């Protein structure tokens, strides 16, 4: 049982997201006045996180989504950015001086995307790219999901459209999650769908989510594994919901993958619990029973839950049980039953996981406020062995600023984004990666002009300059029977002083996902690593393969390389 006390302090007003809003109570003159003499960048500079955007050559770029990946296998993280919501990806190659537009990495045809996912789909050691398109209104295509296979030719990395990865369904995609649900070593694709607007906004109905697998050189729809997701009554999908974000985790510790689906418009969230019966892998929605669907107040009201955006799991208090950060869009004028952004602390390892829900909403004394937490990232910014939480609070300037919850030793959280010098207005596409390979994760985040055209769109790279002098290790995974990147693996690090940390590996998740780097960074405080255990997403008899690694470790550049 985890401690029920979780104190979360917010020093900033949170903001909102992509939902329809009633007429504002505050008049437009007052709103415009509030924009005067406001710094859209960090409130004040800090020595802890230093803005090196200009130094590394990123000051002339703007973006809404960001992706870190070592595309050319030189040990340095490159970047792919999307300049607008629906735009052509830009490849930025890491050089000795910083980042510059690559002349040797490109697609074989014109490409526009709402989001990307980078991984090695065909296990040849070369990255591939899944291109996703929202497929609504101004973002329209007959092929909302396409896969481009990386090929090396004459010193170039070319992403070539792959005919065999063909999705025949025309879907309004908001999120895609990659995992190996049947443990055959091939990444499967969960597609989160939005409303069907083909008959106009007045007739909009949510469409069911879809699950696809790649077998026998073709994409196969296996959505029947999602119990009752496609159930119809009077011609309508009665269990469909407008999905905003998808992620995955093993929440109950049974070794089977579970799928977390965050829904908007008051629909309950879904927690697809993995099952294995009679040789078949299926999923049962236990969102209500687990408490993941929404808070208690919303259960008695139709569509009484939240406008949920992201969910991402980790074991933040190091007790061996997975927890969840859950983002919401909420407003001061909402009913009390409307869900607020929360941390769900795992209570135990029963078949159906349950959680202690702790909201982290504060109106900071204002009568009118909005909260729009679109993305969250767990990482240990000071390498003390306790994970901290970045929250992309955006959409309602000027109070919608980047939040960094620092975790204290008692597992309470405090927002330190302002004193750390990173509290920019209207953040977007926040990711973490160690751009200079110094053993500390840095922060890349974009700034967008949503609801205030005076904000200049740009990017920020904040170099992590914290002076704690704590130790850390990076871990890179290499699957053999499992998928080659080890997506869905659980990594457990034991320090020589006895502390144990658990992480679940998924670099991409959530609505219109950005992507963190393909390694796990563990802070160790003043200690050293004693051993590392990996629960690989592949079967070893009737259980998942579990391997233990000790010194001397293999290395790939500056990361400990753990091979299956």
C-alpha positions in Angstrom: 0.0 0.0 0.0 1.4 3.4 -0.9 1.3 6.4 1.4 -2.0 8.2 0.9 -0.4 11.6 1.5 0.7 13.3 -1.7 1.1 17.0 -1.4 1.4 18.8 -4.8 1.9 22.5 -4.8 1.2 24.6 -7.9 2.5 28.1 -8.0 1.1 29.0 -11.4 -2.4 29.0 -12.8 -3.0 26.1 -15.2 -4.7 26.5 -18.6 -6.8 24.8 -21.1 -6.9 23.0 -24.4 -8.9 22.0 -27.4 -12.5 22.3 -26.2 -15.3 24.7 -26.9 -15.5 27.5 -24.3 -18.5 29.6 -23.3 -18.4 33.4 -23.6 -15.7 34.8 -21.3 -16.7 36.6 -18.1 -13.8 39.0 -18.5 -14.2 41.6 -21.3 -11.7 41.9 -24.1 -10.2 45.2 -22.9 -9.2 43.6 -19.7 -7.7 40.6 -21.4 -5.7 42.8 -23.8 -4.5 44.9 -20.8 -3.3 41.7 -19.1 -0.9 41.1 -22.0 0.9 44.4 -21.6 4.4 44.3 -20.1 4.3 40.5 -19.7 7.4 38.4 -20.5 6.5 35.4 -22.6 9.8 33.8 -21.8 11.0 32.7 -18.4 10.0 35.0 -15.6 13.7 35.4 -14.8 16.9 33.7 -15.9 18.4 31.0 -13.7 21.8 29.3 -13.4 20.1 25.9 -13.1 18.7 25.8 -16.7 20.4 28.0 -19.2 18.9 29.0 -22.5 21.4 27.9 -25.1 18.9 28.1 -28.1 21.0 30.7 -30.0 24.3 29.0 -29.1 23.2 25.7 -30.7 21.7 27.2 -33.8 18.0 26.8 -33.0 17.0 30.5 -32.6 15.7 30.8 -36.2 13.4 27.8 -35.9 9.9 27.4 -34.5 7.9 24.3 -34.0 4.8 22.7 -32.3 6.1 19.2 -31.9 9.6 17.9 -31.4 11.4 14.5 -31.7 14.8 13.4 -30.5 16.5 10.4 -32.1 20.1 9.5 -33.1 19.3 9.3 -36.8 22.8 8.8 -38.2 24.1 6.6 -35.3 26.9 8.8 -34.3 26.1 8.9 -30.6 24.5 12.4 -30.6 20.8 13.0 -30.6 19.4 14.6 -33.7 16.1 16.4 -33.9 13.0 16.3 -36.2 10.6 19.2 -35.8 7.1 20.0 -37.1 6.9 23.8 -37.7 3.1 23.9 -37.6 0.1 21.7 -36.6 0.1 20.1 -40.1 3.4 20.7 -41.8 6.5 19.2 -43.5 9.0 17.7 -41.0 12.4 19.4 -40.8 15.5 17.2 -40.0 18.0 19.0 -37.8 21.3 17.1 -37.6 23.6 17.4 -34.5 27.0 18.8 -35.3 30.0 19.9 -33.2 28.6 23.4 -33.1 24.9 22.6 -32.5 22.0 21.8 -34.9 21.6 22.5 -38.6 19.2 21.5 -41.3 20.4 18.1 -42.7 21.4 17.8 -46.3 21.6 14.1 -46.2 18.4 13.0 -44.4 15.1 13.3 -46.2 11.8 11.6 -47.4 11.5 10.2 -50.8 8.4 12.2 -51.5 6.6 15.3 -50.2 5.3 14.6 -46.7 3.0 16.6 -44.4 2.3 15.4 -40.9 0.3 16.1 -37.7 2.7 14.0 -35.7 5.5 11.4 -36.1 6.8 8.3 -34.4 10.4 7.2 -35.0 11.5 3.6 -34.4 13.1 0.7 -36.2 10.0 -1.1 -37.5 11.7 -3.7 -39.7 14.6 -4.5 -37.3 17.4 -3.6 -39.7 19.2 -1.2 -37.4 18.1 1.9 -39.4 15.3 4.2 -38.1 11.9 4.3 -39.7 9.1 6.9 -39.4 5.4 6.6 -38.9 3.7 9.7 -40.3 0.3 10.5 -38.7 -2.3 13.0 -39.9 -5.3 14.1 -37.8 -7.5 13.9 -40.9 -10.0 16.5 -40.0 -10.9 20.0 -41.4 -7.6 21.5 -42.7 -5.6 18.3 -42.1 -7.1 15.9 -44.7 -5.6 12.9 -46.4 -6.8 9.5 -47.7 -4.0 7.8 -45.8 -3.9 9.2 -42.2 -1.1 6.7 -41.3 1.9 5.9 -43.4 5.2 4.2 -42.7 8.5 5.3 -44.2 11.3 2.8 -44.1 14.9 4.2 -43.6 17.4 3.3 -46.2 21.1 4.3 -46.5 22.2 5.3 -50.0 25.5 7.0 -50.9 25.9 8.6 -47.5 22.3 9.7 -47.3 19.5 8.5 -45.0 16.3 8.3 -47.2 12.9 7.5 -45.8 11.0 5.6 -48.4 7.2 5.0 -48.4 6.5 1.3 -47.6 3.5 0.0 -49.6 3.1 -3.1 -47.3 2.4 -0.9 -44.2 -1.0 0.1 -45.7 -3.9 1.2 -43.5 -7.1 0.9 -45.5 -9.2 2.8 -43.0 -9.8 6.5 -43.2 -9.6 7.5 -39.5 -9.7 10.8 -37.5 -6.4 10.1 -35.7 -5.4 11.9 -32.6 -2.8 9.5 -31.1 -0.9 6.4 -31.9 0.8 4.1 -29.5 3.4 1.4 -30.4 3.8 -1.8 -28.4 4.0 -5.5 -28.9 0.7 -6.7 -27.5 1.2 -10.4 -28.5 5.0 -10.6 -27.8 6.0 -11.7 -31.3 8.8 -9.2 -31.6 6.9 -6.9 -34.0 5.5 -3.6 -32.9 1.7 -3.3 -33.1 -0.2 -0.1 -33.5 -3.0 1.3 -31.4 -4.9 4.1 -33.1 -6.9 6.6 -31.0 -9.7 8.1 -33.0 -11.6 11.4 -32.5 -15.1 12.4 -33.8 -16.4 11.5 -37.2 -17.1 14.9 -38.8 -17.9 13.6 -42.3 -21.5 14.6 -41.9 -20.8 18.0 -40.3 -20.1 19.2 -36.8 -23.8 18.9 -35.8 -23.7 15.2 -36.5 -20.4 14.4 -34.9 -20.1 11.0 -33.3 -17.0 9.4 -31.8 -15.4 6.5 -33.6 -14.0 3.4 -31.9 -10.3 3.0 -31.5 -8.4 0.5 -33.6 -5.7 -2.0 -33.0 -3.5 -3.2 -35.9 -0.7 -5.7 -36.2 1.9 -6.4 -38.9 1.9 -10.1 -39.9 2.7 -11.9 -43.1 4.0 -8.7 -44.7 0.7 -6.8 -44.3 -1.2 -4.7 -41.8 -4.1 -6.6 -40.2 -6.9 -5.1 -38.1 -7.1 -7.0 -34.8 -9.5 -4.5 -33.0 -11.6 -7.5 -31.9 -9.1 -7.9 -29.1 -10.6 -4.7 -27.5 -13.6 -6.2 -25.8 -16.9 -4.4 -26.8 -15.1 -1.4 -28.3 -17.0 -1.9 -31.6 -20.3 -2.8 -30.0 -23.2 -1.2 -31.8 -26.8 -0.3 -30.9 -29.2 1.4 -33.3 -26.4 1.9 -35.7 -24.1 3.7 -33.3 -20.9 2.6 -31.5 -22.1 2.8 -27.9 -18.7 2.4 -26.3 -16.8 4.7 -28.6 -15.3 7.9 -27.1 -13.3 10.8 -28.5 -9.8 9.7 -27.7 -7.2 12.4 -27.1 -4.2 10.4 -25.9 -2.9 6.8 -25.7 -0.1 5.3 -23.7 0.8 1.8 -22.3 2.2 0.2 -19.1 2.0 -2.9 -17.0 0.0 -1.5 -14.1 -0.8 -4.6 -12.2 2.6 -6.3 -12.5 1.2 -9.5 -14.1 3.6 -9.2 -17.1 0.9 -8.3 -19.6 0.7 -5.0 -21.3 -2.1 -2.6 -20.4 -3.4 0.3 -22.5 -4.3 3.7 -21.1 -6.7 5.8 -23.2 -7.6 9.4 -22.2 -10.9 10.7 -23.5 -12.4 14.2 -23.9 -15.9 15.8 -23.6 -16.7 14.1 -20.3 -16.4 10.6 -21.6 -14.7 8.2 -19.1 -11.1 7.2 -19.7 -10.4 3.6 -20.6 -7.9 1.2 -19.0 -7.5 -1.8 -21.2 -6.3 -4.6 -18.9 -4.3 -7.2 -20.8 -5.5 -10.8 -20.6 -4.2 -14.1 -22.0 -6.8 -16.9 -22.3 -6.7 -20.0 -24.4 -3.7 -18.8 -26.3 -5.3 -15.4 -27.2 -4.3 -11.9 -26.0 -7.3 -9.6 -25.4 -8.1 -6.5 -23.4 -10.9 -5.7 -20.9 -11.8 -2.1 -20.0 -11.5 -1.7 -16.2 -11.4 2.0 -16.2 -14.4 2.3 -13.8 -13.3 -0.4 -11.4 -9.7 1.0 -11.2 -10.6 4.6 -10.9 -8.7 5.6 -14.0 -12.0 6.5 -15.8 -12.4 9.6 -13.7 -13.0 10.9 -10.2 -15.9 9.7 -8.1 -18.0 12.8 -8.5 -18.4 12.2 -12.2 -19.7 8.7 -12.0 -23.3 9.7 -11.3 -23.6 12.1 -14.3 -23.7 11.1 -18.0 -20.4 12.3 -19.5 -19.5 13.6 -16.1 -15.7 13.0 -16.3 -13.0 15.2 -17.7 -11.4 16.5 -20.9 -8.4 14.2 -20.4 -5.3 14.7 -22.5 -2.3 12.6 -21.6 -1.4 9.8 -19.2 2.1 8.5 -18.6 3.2 5.9 -16.0 6.2 5.5 -13.8 7.0 4.4 -10.3 7.6 7.9 -8.9 8.0 6.9 -5.2 10.1 3.8 -5.8 7.9 1.2 -4.1 7.7 -1.1 -7.1 4.1 -0.2 -8.1 3.4 1.9 -11.1 1.8 5.3 -10.8 0.2 7.6 -13.4 0.4 11.3 -14.3 -3.0 12.3 -15.8 -3.5 15.6 -17.6 -6.8 17.5 -18.0 -8.3 20.6 -19.6 -10.5 22.4 -17.0 -11.9 25.8 -16.3 -13.2 27.9 -13.4 -16.7 27.7 -14.8 -16.8 23.9 -14.9 -19.0 21.9 -12.7 -17.4 20.5 -9.6 -17.6 17.0 -11.1 -15.3 17.9 -14.0 -11.9 16.1 -13.5 -8.7 18.0 -12.7 -5.2 17.0 -13.6 -4.0 14.5 -11.1 -1.3 12.1 -10.0 -2.7 8.6 -9.5 -0.6 6.7 -6.9 -0.8 3.0 -7.3 -2.2 1.2 -4.3 -1.3 -2.4 -4.9 -0.9 -5.3 -7.3 -4.3 -6.9 -7.5 -5.7 -8.1 -10.8 -7.4 -4.7 -11.2 -5.0 -1.9 -10.2 -6.4 0.9 -8.0 -5.1 4.3 -7.3 -5.1 7.2 -4.8 -6.1 10.3 -6.9 -4.6 13.6 -6.0 -5.6 16.7 -8.0 -3.0 19.4 -8.6 -5.3 22.3 -9.5 -4.9 25.8 -8.1 -6.7 29.0 -9.2 -4.1 31.1 -7.5 -6.8 33.3 -6.1 -8.2 34.3 -9.5 -12.0 34.2 -10.2 -11.4 33.1 -13.7 -8.8 30.5 -14.6 -8.1 27.8 -17.1 -5.9 24.7 -17.0 -4.7 23.0 -20.1 -2.1 20.3 -19.4 -1.5 18.8 -22.8 1.7 16.8 -22.1 3.7 15.4 -19.2 7.2 14.0 -19.0 8.7 12.1 -16.0 12.4 12.7 -15.6 15.0 13.2 -12.9 16.4 16.7 -13.6 18.8 16.7 -10.6 19.7 13.0 -10.6 18.8 12.5 -7.0 17.0 9.2 -7.7 13.5 10.8 -7.5 11.6 11.4 -10.7 10.2 14.9 -11.3 7.4 15.9 -13.6 7.3 18.4 -16.5 3.8 19.5 -17.4 3.0 21.4 -20.6 0.4 23.8 -19.3 -0.7 25.7 -22.4 -3.3 27.5 -24.4 -4.5 30.4 -22.2 -1.8 33.1 -21.9 -0.4 34.7 -20.0 -0.7 32.4 -17.1 -0.3 29.1 -19.0 3.3 28.4 -18.4 5.6 25.3 -18.3 5.5 23.6 -14.9 8.2 21.5 -13.3 7.2 19.6 -10.3 10.3 18.9 -8.2 9.9 15.7 -6.0 10.9 16.0 -2.4 12.2 13.2 -0.3 8.7 12.7 1.3 7.3 12.2 -2.3 5.5 15.6 -2.3 5.8 17.8 -5.3 6.5 21.5 -5.7 6.4 23.6 -8.9 9.9 25.1 -9.3 9.7 26.1 -13.0 9.9 29.8 -12.1 13.1 29.7 -9.9 14.7 27.2 -12.3 14.2 29.6 -15.2 12.0 27.6 -17.5 8.4 28.9 -17.0 7.7 30.0 -20.6 4.2 31.0 -21.7 2.3 28.6 -24.0 4.7 25.7 -24.1 4.3 23.0 -26.8 6.1 19.7 -27.7 8.2 19.5 -24.6 10.8 16.7 -24.6 13.9 15.8 -22.6 17.2 14.5 -23.9 20.9 14.9 -23.1 21.9 17.1 -26.0 25.6 17.5 -24.8 26.1 14.0 -23.3 27.0 15.3 -19.8 24.7 12.8 -18.0 21.9 15.2 -17.3 18.7 15.5 -19.3 18.1 18.9 -21.0 14.7 20.4 -21.9 13.6 21.2 -25.5 10.3 23.1 -25.6 8.5 25.2 -28.2 6.5 28.3 -27.7 3.3 28.9 -29.6 1.0 31.9 -30.1 -2.3 30.2 -29.2 -4.9 32.9 -28.1 -2.2 35.7 -28.3 -0.7 36.6 -31.6 1.8 38.9 -29.8 3.7 35.8 -28.7 6.6 35.1 -31.1 6.7 31.5 -32.0 10.1 30.0 -31.2 12.0 27.1 -29.7 13.9 26.9 -26.4 16.7 24.5 -25.5 17.4 24.7 -21.8 20.8 23.3 -20.9 20.6 21.4 -17.5 23.2 23.2 -15.5 22.2 22.0 -12.0 25.1 21.7 -9.7 24.1 18.8 -7.5 27.1 16.6 -8.7 24.9 13.5 -8.5 25.7 10.4 -10.5 23.6 9.0 -13.3 23.6 6.2 -15.9 22.0 6.0 -19.3 20.5 2.7 -20.4 19.9 1.7 -24.0 18.0 -1.5 -24.8 18.5 -3.9 -27.7 15.9 -6.6 -28.2 16.5 -9.9 -30.0 13.2 -11.8 -29.9 11.6 -8.7 -28.4 11.2 -5.6 -30.5 14.6 -4.2 -31.2 14.1 -1.0 -29.2 12.7 -2.8 -26.2 9.6 -0.7 -26.1 7.4 -2.0 -23.3 10.3 -3.2 -21.3 10.5 -2.6 -17.5 13.9 -1.6 -16.3 14.8 -1.9 -12.6 18.0 -0.3 -11.3 19.4 -1.2 -7.9 22.0 1.2 -6.4 24.9 0.0 -4.1 23.2 1.9 -1.3 20.0 -0.2 -1.7 17.7 2.2 -3.5 15.6 0.6 -6.3 14.1 2.5 -9.2 11.7 1.1 -11.8 10.9 2.7 -15.2 8.7 1.6 -18.1 10.2 2.3 -21.6 7.9 4.2 -24.0 9.5 7.3 -25.7 6.3 8.3 -27.5 2.8 8.7 -26.1 -0.1 11.1 -25.7 -2.1 13.4 -28.0 -0.3 14.3 -31.3 2.8 12.9 -29.6 6.3 14.4 -29.4 9.1 11.9 -28.7 11.8 11.7 -26.0 15.1 10.1 -26.7 15.5 6.3 -27.0 17.4 5.8 -23.7 16.5 5.8 -20.0 18.5 8.0 -17.7 18.6 7.1 -14.0 19.8 9.5 -11.3 21.7 7.7 -8.5 22.5 10.5 -6.1 25.9 9.9 -4.6 25.6 6.1 -5.1 26.7 3.8 -7.9 24.8 1.1 -9.8 24.9 -2.4 -8.3 22.7 -4.3 -10.8 20.1 -3.7 -13.6 17.2 -6.0 -14.3 15.1 -5.9 -17.4 11.7 -7.5 -17.9 11.7 -7.9 -21.7 8.5 -7.8 -23.8 9.0 -11.4 -25.0 7.9 -14.7 -23.6 10.2 -17.1 -21.8 7.9 -20.1 -21.4 4.8 -18.9 -19.7 6.3 -15.7 -18.3 8.1 -12.7 -19.7 11.9 -12.9 -20.0 13.7 -11.4 -17.0 17.5 -10.8 -17.2 19.9 -9.4 -14.7 23.0 -7.3 -15.7 26.0 -6.5 -13.6 29.4 -5.0 -14.1 31.3 -5.0 -16.4 28.6 -3.6 -18.6 28.7 -3.3 -22.4 28.5 0.3 -23.7 27.1 2.0 -26.8 28.6 5.5 -26.8 27.8 6.9 -23.4 24.9 4.4 -22.6 25.0 1.1 -20.9 23.8 -1.3 -23.6 21.6 -4.1 -22.4 21.1 -6.8 -24.9 18.3 -9.3 -24.6 
